[in-house]
Amino acid sequence: MVGEGGFDSHALPPAISYWVSLIRSAKSSLHMIAVVRLRYCSRTRAYAERRRSEGLSNKEIIRCLKRYIARQLYRELRADLAALST
């Protein structure tokens, strides 16, 4: 059924809505880390220039940075978890 707004709204169940908000928050945090590192970290700026010379756009460079940061964070979290369990 379409409401007055002209679109059919589908509310997510609360449990799914919770996970969606966590994922959005994590993605937003990764983006902010990438943007800040591009602005202030000389190694990251050098990486971006190198990738730009390879023909990548700024959007693609940020995507690559976010993937790198996510892998780096994952390794750190795994190391912390291993340290806690020993």
SVG drawing of the C-alpha trace seen along z (x, -y; Angstrom):
<svg xmlns="http://www.w3.org/2000/svg" viewBox="-2 -18 57 36">
<polyline fill="none" stroke="black" stroke-width="0.4" points="0.0,0.0 1.4,-3.4 1.0,-6.2 0.5,-9.9 4.2,-10.5 3.9,-8.5 6.3,-5.7 5.9,-2.3 7.9,-2.3 9.3,1.0 10.5,0.8 13.2,3.2 12.9,5.3 14.6,3.8 17.4,6.4 18.3,5.9 18.0,2.1 20.5,2.3 23.1,4.1 22.5,1.8 23.2,-1.2 26.4,0.4 27.5,1.1 26.8,-2.4 28.7,-3.8 31.7,-1.6 31.7,-2.7 31.4,-6.3 34.3,-5.9 36.5,-4.3 35.7,-7.1 36.6,-9.7 39.9,-7.9 40.8,-7.8 40.0,-11.5 41.9,-12.6 44.9,-10.5 44.9,-11.9 45.0,-15.4 47.6,-14.9 49.7,-11.8 52.6,-12.3 52.9,-8.6 49.2,-8.5 49.5,-11.5 52.5,-9.9 50.4,-6.8 47.6,-8.8 49.9,-10.7 51.4,-7.4 47.9,-5.9 46.8,-9.1 49.8,-8.8 48.5,-5.3 45.3,-6.8 43.0,-6.2 40.4,-8.8 40.1,-10.3 37.0,-8.1 39.0,-4.9 42.0,-6.0 39.7,-6.5 38.1,-3.1 41.6,-1.5 42.6,-3.4 39.4,-2.3 40.1,1.4 43.7,1.0 42.6,-0.6 39.9,2.1 42.5,4.9 44.9,3.0 42.2,2.6 41.2,6.3 44.8,7.4 45.1,5.2 41.8,6.5 42.8,10.1 46.2,9.4 44.4,7.8 42.0,10.7 44.9,13.2 46.7,11.3 43.5,11.4 43.1,15.1 46.6,16.0"/>
</svg>
